Amino acid sequence: MRPLDSAAVNRLATLFRAGATDAAAARQLNIAKSTAGLWRRRLGIAPAPKQPSSLRSPLTVAEKWQQFVRPVEDGHMEWTGRRRPGPSAVLEFTHHGRVHSARRVAFTIRTGREPEGTVTTECERAGCVAPACVEDEPGRTRSRRHLAVVNGYETPLAECTRGHATAEHRRYDRDGRPYCAACHALTHTQKADAA
């Protein structure tokens, strides 16, 4: 590192206070960026604030989500954005470098809060992302529990046949039929291990 005279140090201080980055100040004085950074620290001047990228969208997450939905009949919405294949297609988009789930954003739009657990489409239309048609885990369990009572599927058992507490592990199919999530996970694991 070459020594800087007082005039160069004063020029650096002026550039830093005007908002110049280490790289910009180094170019102005024809010195190394590391030298400019060293003098910034010695002078006790905070780093230049990062400028927002010109590529960043001015849209909010909800506004960006809106660009990828298309209304279809009966109040449903079709996702036109990116789909990641899998057992249940993952509908997603990127906003400011972060990947967002279309269903989770739809839930937040409807409720004003972040969802708990997995958000799924609860209507009969596959891939629907209408805010009214998606539900998080607690809401889904609550509505399906009511359906179980209406359809006569609800049972007073405190444990499943394998001894798992129903208060903790009971979940419901779309038609309200109860099942044990712990047993379901065990069966799924055993099938995967056998394959």
MOMOTA-V379475 format. One record per residue. RES is the residue in three letters. PSI is psi in whole degrees, -180 to 180 (NA if undefined). Layout:
BEGIN
res = [RES,RES]
psi = [PSI,PSI]
END
This chain:
BEGIN
res = [MET,ARG,PRO,LEU,ASP,SER,ALA,ALA,VAL,ASN,ARG,LEU,ALA,THR,LEU,PHE,ARG,ALA,GLY,ALA,THR,ASP,ALA,ALA,ALA,ALA,ARG,GLN,LEU,ASN,ILE,ALA,LYS,SER,THR,ALA,GLY,LEU,TRP,ARG,ARG,ARG,LEU,GLY,ILE,ALA,PRO,ALA,PRO,LYS,GLN,PRO,SER,SER,LEU,ARG,SER,PRO,LEU,THR,VAL,ALA,GLU,LYS,TRP,GLN,GLN,PHE,VAL,ARG,PRO,VAL,GLU,ASP,GLY,HIS,MET,GLU,TRP,THR,GLY,ARG,ARG,ARG,PRO,GLY,PRO,SER,ALA,VAL,LEU,GLU,PHE,THR,HIS,HIS,GLY,ARG,VAL,HIS,SER,ALA,ARG,ARG,VAL,ALA,PHE,THR,ILE,ARG,THR,GLY,ARG,GLU,PRO,GLU,GLY,THR,VAL,THR,THR,GLU,CYS,GLU,ARG,ALA,GLY,CYS,VAL,ALA,PRO,ALA,CYS,VAL,GLU,ASP,GLU,PRO,GLY,ARG,THR,ARG,SER,ARG,ARG,HIS,LEU,ALA,VAL,VAL,ASN,GLY,TYR,GLU,THR,PRO,LEU,ALA,GLU,CYS,THR,ARG,GLY,HIS,ALA,THR,ALA,GLU,HIS,ARG,ARG,TYR,ASP,ARG,ASP,GLY,ARG,PRO,TYR,CYS,ALA,ALA,CYS,HIS,ALA,LEU,THR,HIS,THR,GLN,LYS,ALA,ASP,ALA,ALA]
psi = [127,146,146,138,168,-32,-41,-40,-42,-40,-43,-47,-42,-44,-44,-44,-25,-3,9,144,168,-42,-43,-43,-40,-41,-41,-40,2,50,172,148,-38,-34,-43,-43,-41,-46,-31,-45,-43,-37,-11,31,129,152,152,140,143,135,139,142,139,-14,-11,135,139,-5,150,171,-44,-39,-39,-43,-44,-29,-19,11,149,121,138,-177,155,29,5,164,133,138,126,-1,-160,138,127,121,155,-175,-38,110,132,120,122,167,163,135,120,41,3,136,132,142,130,-40,-40,-40,-41,-42,-45,-38,-44,-42,-22,10,162,141,158,129,-158,139,128,162,127,-7,176,-4,113,134,6,137,21,133,-35,-15,2,152,146,179,-49,-41,-40,-45,-43,-49,-36,-30,-42,-42,-37,-42,-47,-40,-2,23,-17,138,153,6,138,-18,156,-179,-21,3,11,137,124,-28,-31,-36,-6,130,173,140,173,-32,2,-3,128,151,163,119,-35,-45,-41,-45,-41,-46,-43,-43,-42,-39,-41,-39,-34,-25,NA]
END
